[in-house]
Amino acid sequence: MQDRLDEQTLYLFNEGTLTQMYRHFGAQYLDENTVQFAVWAPAAQRVSVVGDFNGWDPKKHPMRPLGNSGVHVAIIEHIEPGTLYKYFIENPAQGFAKEKADPLAFAMEIPPKTASVVTRLDYAWHDDEWINARQKTSSMEKPISIYEVHVGSWRKHRDGMSLSYRELADQLVNYVKDRGFTHVELLPIMEHPYYGSWGYQTTCYFSPSSRFGSPQDFMYFIDQCHQQGLGVILDWVPSHFATDDFGLAEFDGTHLYEHADPRQGIHPQWHSYLFNYGRNEVRSFLLSSAMFWLDYYHADGLRVDAVSSMLYLDFGRQAGEWIPNRYGGHENLEAISFLQQLNQAVHQRFPGVVMIAEESTAWPHVTRGPEDGGLGFDFKWDMGWMHDTLDYMSKDPIYRRYHHDKLTFRPMYALTEHFILPLSHDEVVHGKGSLINKMPGDTWQKMANLRLLLAYMYATPGKKLLFMGAELAQWREWSHDRELDWFLLADPYHEGISRLVKDLNTLYHQNHALFSLDYDVGGFEWCDFGDRDSSVISFFRHGAYQDILCVFNFTPVPRYGYRLGIFQPGQWLEILNTDSVYYGGSNLGNGGWVHSDGQSWQGRPYSLSLTLPPLGALFLKKVTAETD
């Protein structure tokens, strides 16, 4: 038997640079039935392993401290997989004696039960081809279209039970592939005691939620995604953690993982604990958690939640409720350093994996490398685009002319970061209304507006994200307690939205002008952004040897003979019309193609005369050129 905790491992752990705690801490099998238990509890006077194998008696299996590392260890024989256990931690100086779940547990009991479960993580993967291909191409130049999912409520059984990981591996994977998405993004799957937190109040950073199956079941889900050509992105929450008594909170009778001062250690809005990024061992813990999901579970990326709350010491706080950094500013210097360290470590070990920041402020260089003063993420959610666009779309079309800048402002900053355009779960809950119910007008206009919004997102530079249910034009807000309203697909309007999403994904994949130069100045060019009175905008998406003209009419008034200037003559194929009857529209358009004429317009030598459908979007692809 080989001890999993040598001096070098402990040194790296205490230094804050150990990225594979999951190979050394927690419950590690040393042979067929002998397990080494290891836990960090530096302030504890005594630590014991308790479980169903010893009657939960803290006297039977005491742990021994390893020097000054703060780590306690015990080796116990005859431990079978599935054994329940916790650590009994005593700190008499603090009047503290409690059972705690293992911070490095690979599995947990199904909530509301709270014991850790001894688990082997053996699994025979079949995704070598996917992993090898992932390393060879840049995500910047690829189409990325993400379907965001809450596992527990995407679909349910008739008795209200959620689908298991293995059932999702069949039903969800096939559905997402058929709709043409490239990735699935899961709201936090890490174990969380309160189902209604959607996983954002995490207690166990190395355990997939046992509500839906075993670790191997979740591995099978990701394996099936990869075999079907789908990437998997996991939401991950290193910004704060749940205060539940059995978890990380005051783990050894002291504020071990969190700051002791509530001005630094408690989030006033979420009533959760904030990690202490200045503590080396906490950095090792979080680095290892990120690596764990990429290593043992083959995840293709992590979307890091609530980055803004990590970066700002005064996030969500009033004057006097926060402590400035050593320079007197509000930047969290330890969090900045941690995020840079995290992204560097991930990219070095897992080339091709993407790191995504949910960052809602104007913090500079989120997607620039640490060597250039950035945080090192691959992508950042464009929250500004999301809020501006949804605000604009919620206006009655008669007033949209007064808000035209909501559409035209984005190109001013679009190249400052590598953006993902999100229509996310946050926008369809807590009274905000579903996407379709944000739209003004009667049912026909609401549907047309939603089709217009979706086409606008797919045309705009940046990768795409759509939360589940939007493709159904679901009327009700999303609720984690019920499945999506699948019955809506029996209605032609709703089926039309679903068809449109599928076709948008197909066009997006097949036309490199829509994605290959997302972050290049040559990938986007305004055709006309100044027609405020008609609420019409138009722009070109450029790729190598390919041009697509995207035109949007944000009013219910059809525009006949609408002229737009172009630089080269030729034929333009109408590859998308959101007003097609196939999608539930009125079928007003251009008969499938438009030929340029020699009339100069808008400073360009040629032009097109178009029919713009009401509340409609057109994508026109240049297919031929004329020569004199």
C-alpha positions, 0 to 999 in steps of 0.5 A: 500500500502506498500512502497518498500523502507524501511530504511533497504533496503536503508542501504543495497543498500548504503552498496553495499550488496543489491542483489534484487534491482529489488524488490524495485527500478524502476517502482514497482506496489503497487496495481492494478494501483499505481506505485512507481518509484525509482531511484538513482541519488545522484547528482541531484537537481531535478528528475521527472517522465515523460511519455506518462501519463503526456505529458512528462512534468517534472513539473507534477510528481516531485520525493522526495529524501529519506534522504542521500541515493541518491534515489528519489521516487514518487508514481503515481496512474492510471498507466497502464502496457505498459505506457512509462516513463523516469526520467527527471534529473536536475543538474544545477551545471553541466549544466545538464538536461536530460531525462534518461531511468530507470536503473531498467526498466523491459522492453524497447521500441523497438530500436531505441526508448528509453523509459522505459515501465512499466511492470508486471512480472507475469508468471505461471512457469511449470519447478518445476521438472527441478529446483528441479533436478538442485539443486541435482547434481554437474555440474562437474560430468554431461555432459554439451554440449552447443549450443551458439546462437545469437537469432536474426540470428539463423533463420529468416522469409522470410521477414528478420525478426528474430524469436520471443521468442515464435517462438524460444521456438518451433523451436530452442528448438526442434532443440537443443534437437534433436541435443543432446545438454544439454544447450542453451547459448544466446549471451546477450539478455539484451536490447542494442540499436545497434543490431550489438553489439550482445548485448555486448554494454548493456544499460538496465541490467534488460530488455530482448530485446524487438526486440523479444517479451515481458518479458513474451515471454522470460520467456515462452522460458526458461520455454519451454527449461526446460520442454524439458530438456534443460538448459539456460545460458545467456551471461552477461556483467558487464565489460562495458556499452554503452555510449548512452546518454539515458542510464547509462552514466553520469546518474545524470550529474556526472560519477555515474556508471563509473569512472570519470578518462578516464584511469579507466572509458573508454575502449580504444578498445570498446569505452564504459564506465567501471563500478566503482566496488569501488562504493557500489551502483554500486555493488548493481546494478550489483549484483542485475542484475545477481540475477534478471535473475536467479530469475525472469527468472529462468536462469541456469547460467551466462557466464560473458563476458570479465572478463580479462578486469575487472581484469587488470587495464592496459587491452588494454592500453599502458604505462601511460594510466592506474592508478596502484592500491594502491600497485602499481600493475595492478590488479583491486582489487575492481573488484576482490572483486566484482567477489568474492562477486558475485559468493558467493551470486549466489551460496548461493541463487541458488544452481545448477546454474553455473557461467562461466568466459570468462577469456583469461589470466593465472589469477590463481584460477578463478574456486577456491572458494574465501575462497581459494583465487579464484574468485569463478566461476564454469567454465572458457573458455579454450581460450588457447585450442581454439587458439592452436587447431584452429591454429594447424588445420589450418596448412597443414597436411604436416607441422603439425608434426612441431606443435605437441606440440599444441596438447600435451601441454594442459594436462600440465594445464588441471586440474588447472581450471574447463574448458569449451572447446569453439568453439565460435562466436568470432572465426567465424567473423571479417575475421577469417573465418568459422570453415570449412574454417579454414581447409586446403585442398580440400572440402573433406579434409576440411570436414574430418578436421572439423569432426576430430576437433569436435571429438577431442573436445568431447574426450578432458576433459572439458565441450563443447561449439559450436557456431551455424552454425558449425554443418552445416559446414557453409562456410560463416562467421557468420553475425548477418544480415542473418540467418544460411545457412540452405540450406546446409543440402541438401548437403550430406557433410554438412548433414554428419557434422550435423549427426556427431554432433548429434552422438557425443552428444549422445555418450557423454551423454551415456558414463560417461568416457567422462565426469564424471572425467573431472577434476580428474587426473584419468579421462585422460591418454595418450596412445601415445603422441609422434608420431609427424612424423605421427601426431597421438595422442591417449589417454584413457578417464576413468570412473567408470568401463569404458574405452574409447580409442580415436585415432586421425590421423591428416594427410590424410594418412591412417595408417594400422596396427597401434599399440597401447599398452593397459594394459588389454586384451579384445574386443574394440568396435568401437563406433565412426569413423568420416570417416564413409560414414554416415558422408561423409567419405571414410568408412575406419575403423576396421569393428566395433571392434578390439580384443587385442593380446598378443604383448607387446607395449609401455611398456604395456603387450597387444596391438591393431592393428588398421586401422586409417582412413585419417584425422579421429578419432576413439573412441573405448570402452572396452566391454569384458575382457579375463581371463586366 
